[in-house]
């Protein structure tokens, strides 16, 4: 799903990029695109319901291997938002709506 989401974001003309810790697209892919687009500032946000270990350590951690550290080493000004999608009221509302729709679909079977 992540490559499809990344493709969709590009097709919409957004300046949003998708990367995965384990899989494709990688941070290396995104870093190349950031350089090619002459971006200087980068905001990192987890695309997860809960901002857990990957967000806290792999994305925004203080060690040199985190995405934040690696992007800073590449010369980008980086800000990280360690907040899961589930913390946004509009996303929670979508989950609730989907749950209600799922119950309605079950009744049709």
C-alpha positions in Angstrom: 0.0 0.0 0.0 2.8 2.4 0.7 4.1 2.6 -2.9 0.5 3.2 -4.1 0.1 6.0 -1.5 3.4 7.5 -2.5 2.3 7.4 -6.2 -1.1 8.9 -5.4 0.6 11.8 -3.4 2.9 12.5 -6.4 -0.1 12.3 -8.9 -1.9 14.9 -6.8 1.0 17.3 -7.0 1.6 17.4 -3.3 5.0 17.8 -1.7 4.4 14.8 0.6 6.6 11.8 0.4 6.1 8.3 1.7 8.9 6.1 3.0 9.0 2.9 5.1 11.4 1.6 7.7 11.3 -1.9 6.2 10.3 -2.0 2.6 9.8 0.4 -0.3 9.9 3.3 -0.8 13.0 3.8 1.4 14.3 6.9 3.1 17.1 6.8 0.5 14.5 7.1 -2.3 12.9 10.0 -0.5 16.2 11.7 0.2 17.1 11.6 -3.5 13.7 13.1 -4.4 14.2 15.8 -1.7 17.6 16.7 -3.2 16.2 16.7 -6.7 13.3 19.0 -5.7 15.7 21.4 -3.9 13.9 21.1 -0.6 15.6 22.5 2.4 13.0 21.9 5.2 11.6 18.5 6.0 8.7 17.6 8.4 8.6 14.0 9.5 5.3 12.5 10.6 4.4 8.8 11.2 1.7 7.3 9.0 0.6 5.0 11.8 -2.4 4.9 14.0 -0.2 4.9 17.1 3.2 6.6 17.2 5.2 3.8 18.8 8.7 2.5 18.6 9.3 3.2 14.9 8.2 6.8 15.3 10.1 7.4 18.5 13.3 5.7 17.6 13.6 5.0 13.9 12.0 8.3 12.7 12.7 10.9 15.4 15.3 9.3 17.6 18.5 11.1 18.8 20.9 8.4 17.5 22.7 8.8 14.3 20.7 6.2 12.4 17.3 7.8 12.9 15.7 9.4 9.8 15.8 12.8 11.5 19.5 12.5 12.1 20.2 11.1 8.7 18.3 13.9 6.9 20.0 16.5 9.1 23.4 15.0 8.0 22.2 15.5 4.4 21.8 19.2 5.1 18.0 19.4 5.7 16.3 21.4 8.4 14.2 18.7 10.0 11.2 18.9 12.4 9.5 15.7 13.6 5.9 15.4 14.8 5.6 12.2 16.9 1.9 11.9 16.9 -0.1 8.9 15.6 -3.0 9.3 13.2 -5.3 8.1 15.9 -4.6 11.3 17.9 -6.4 13.3 15.2 -10.2 13.6 15.8 -11.0 13.5 12.0 -9.1 10.3 11.6 -10.8 8.7 14.6 -14.2 9.8 13.1 -13.3 8.0 9.9 -12.5 4.8 11.8 -15.8 5.0 13.7 -17.7 5.6 10.4 -16.0 2.6 8.8 -16.9 0.5 11.8 -20.5 1.5 11.5 -20.5 0.7 7.8 -18.8 -2.6 8.4 -21.7 -3.5 10.8 -24.2 -2.5 8.1 -22.4 -4.7 5.5 -22.5 -7.7 7.9 -26.3 -7.4 8.1 -26.5 -7.7 4.3 -24.8 -11.1 4.2 
